[in-house]
Every structure is written in C-alpha cells, then in structure tokens.
Amino acid sequence: SEPDLLAWLVGERRSTSEQKYYVSNLPSDTSLKILAATVKARWICEQAHQQLKEELGLDHFEGRSWTGLHRHALMTMIAYAFLQARRLKAAGRKKKCRRSTATTEHASG
C-alpha cells in the first residue's frame, strides 16, 4: 500500500499583519497546538544552527573526509550544549537572586 502522501498548507497571520505559510506532512488528526509547536520549533533550530556557526565555527571545517566532518560537527555541538547549560544555569541564578531580593524587600517594606 502507498504511504499517505497528503501535505497541508499551514497559514499564520501575525499581529503585524505579516503572513507566513508552511507545508506540513503531519497526520490529519494532529492538533493545532502540536502543529503550531512544530512550526515554532523550526525557528529554534535555525537559531541554534546560526549560533553554532557564529560562536563555535561549525562552518569553518575545511577537511576532506566524512569522518572529519562528523567529528567537527560533534565537537561544536558538544561545546554548544556546554555553553547553553552554562547560560541557563547563570540565568537561573539571576532569576533566583532577583526573586530573593524582591522577597527580602517585600518583607522589610
């Protein structure tokens, strides 16, 4: 039997009146919430790819072997994961610090 070859055209109208369109091959019973999350995940992936190139040199590989490319990509992704973990940890500390400062000020005020 042939696989389901249907595709859906998904439209998005933003508050700025900008319109965007996407093609999806998700099943027809997929909820709008999951469909929207999938569309938004694309932007997150593009941002990560841009950071991998700009911050960590993913696009600087000039080798000639498939193995070398894989190693370079793996090392940049490991470095990216490490940096993101550090950033999230630092952001959590800042948020916690702001929360405790606000609580202290509220209690003393």
N, C-alpha and C positions, 0 to 999 in steps of 0.2 A: 504494500500500500504506500501511496505517496505521503510524505510528511505535509503537515499543514503549512502552506506557503502564503498565508494571508499576512498582510502588513497593515498597520494602522498609521494614519497621519494624525499626529497629535499637535494641536494648536495651543499656543499660550499667548494671552494678551496681558501685558504688564501694565502697571499703574501709569507708566509714562506713555501709554498708547502704542508702545512698541509691540510688534507681533513676531513670534518665533514659531517655527514648525520643526517637528521631529518625526522620524519614521521609527515605528516600533514593531517588533515581531513577537511581543509578549502575547500569551494566550488571551483570548477574548474575555475570559472571566476574571482577568486581573483587575483589582480595584483601582480606582482613580488615585487613591493615596499611594499605592505601590508604584503606579505608573509615574506620578509626579516625583516621587523619591528617586526613581531610576533616572529620570531626566536630569534631576539636580545632581546626581552622583557624577554625571559626565563632567560638570564644571569642576568638581572637587578633583577628579582625575587629571584634568587639564592643568589645574593649579599645581598639583604635585609634580607633574611632568616638567612644567616650567621651572619650578624650584630646583628639581634635580639637575636641570641643565644650567641654570644661572648660578646656583650656590655651590654645586658639587661637581660640575664638569661632566655630566653624563654625555654631553655632545662633543667632548674633547677626545674621544677614543679615535686613534688613527692606526690601530693594529690591522692585521691581515687574517686573523683566524677567528672562527666562530667561537672557539673556547675562550680566546682573549676577550672578545666582546661580552660574552656571558660573565666572565669574571669581573670585568669593568662595571657592567650593569649591576651585578650583585653587590659589589663593594660600595657603589654610590647609593644603592637602596638601603644597605645596612647603615651607612653614615646618615642617610636621611631619616631613618627610623630612630636612630640615636638622638639626632638633633630635635626631632619632633617630640620625643619623650621628654627631653630637657626643657623644651619650650612649654609643654603642657604642665610639667612639674613647677616651673617658675610661675606660670600664670595661676596655678592653684595656690601657690604660696602667697602671691599678691592678693588674690581674692580672699584668702583666709585672713591675711593681715588686715585688709580693709574691713572685713566683717567684724573682727575682734576689736578694731579701733572704733567702729561705729557702735558696737555694743558697750564698750567702755565709756564712750562719750554720752550715750543714752543713759547709762546707769548713773553717771556722775552729774548729769544735767538735770 
